[in-house]
């Protein structure tokens, strides 16, 4: 695959109707020679930017991708830039088959006091449900040529979407921080007498992540395509060496109401871990041609690959956590940390240490995707953001998550349980609004993708903003976190029940249609 190759001329059919149901308005139009500033209403401003000129020079000299949020034209999508369904599946397998999901599976027992069976079922099905919105959002990349949160402008509007961008940047950099801490813990635990500190391990994986994301989409795809192979091999070795120590007979702790509440809360955490891929799901597929890669193939490949990887890693984490009760070495390592993975490899000696290093470095594949998307999302914050090249924003993002990882490396379990669930709320609310916009209000009209950067053509976002706030109110009333439990959530169990995702989704879904109908009648867009 070559993402810089000259594409074949587009057909009239492709230009007039790209993927029915997603884009029915865009007609054939004179398309200029592709450049980084195509379709931009403020092209003169961007062209005059010294940083953008520098970006194009660097792209020409080094092959670094300079494109950020600027739309990929249909003429730039060809067979040479289009991934196959298998490649998309491998992409998501590589991104998601990582140690942070193993440690997330561990907290079903260590934090929510669930037995093996309860933790396994809640984590697997929570992950699968959370994968559905990701697969849906991944289909937008080829048909629109736009990054995910640029597509969100057609629902949220020019200004309200910036709130989504800020929240997503917290998610993206937060995930990178968590991965960096786990990788640092594993590398430190493997080193003789912990001679390699967690700090050094964090810095190592952050630097490698920066190198891959700086070069952009082509290097990103090549890296993810092959990084999954050693990762899957060592995790199957882990199953073989640690599996005999799993204890599926461990029961859940608490009365019936508390156990039921903890089941749904852990289900929600695992759902949140999956659903937070949604705001970046199409970022990696904008160069693919919708004529060659149907949306149904993207949906299926994404859903299957993510579901398999979540199920495998969650079950492995649940198993490792169940073995801590009867294994003092595992208990000393601690459930919910990367050190438990190292302890499980310990019977293999030096070879086990090598496997642990591979697991730690495998986290880079999970860090590359959010770090890349963060570099794009910074540009959506304003015209000033567009003027800064993507790779500069990537560098800034890597510095931010590395510093946060160094500061919060001792509180990983608390970060998992509080951060992931909290960030899932806004994504669920946004998904509800996006679905209703497409299937109720744009079912016939479609989307004019050429207007991606024109404030006067995009919705004002009044309906979306109000629905978003109402959804958040519902989520807050029904959230159950270590630092806050809503009044409705307190009604079930000793520790409350976390139903913020579902109530936020429902409340936003109820409020948005009548407000959007009024907004269209009043303002016409």
Secondary structure, 3 states (H helix, E strand, C coil): CCCCCCCCCCCHHHHHCCCCCCCCCCCCCCCCCCCCCCCCCCHHHHHHCHHHHHHHHHHHHHCCCCCCCCCCCHHHCCHHHCCCHHHHHHHHHHHHCCHHHHHHHHHHHHCCCCCHHHHHHHHHHHHHHHHHHHHHHHCHHHHHCCCHHHHCHHHHCCCCHHHHHHHHHHHHHHHHHHHHHHHHHHHHHHCHHHCCCHHHHHHHHHHHHHHHHHHCHHHHHHHHHHHHHHHHHHHHHHHHHHHHHCCCCCCCCCCHHHHHHHHHHHHHHHHHHHHCCHHHCCCCCCCCCCCCCCHHHHHHHHHHHHHHHHHHHHHHHHHHHHCCCCCHHHHHHCCCCHHHHHHHHHHHCHHHHHHHHHHHHHHHHHHHHHHHHHHHHHHHHCHHHHHCCHHHHHHHHHHHHHHHHHHCCCCHHHHHHHHHHHHHHHHHHHHHHHHHHHHHHCCCCCCCHHHCCCCCCCCCCHHHHHHHHHHHHHHHHCCECCCCECCCHHHCCCCCCCCHHHHHHHHHHHHHHHHHHHHHHHHCC
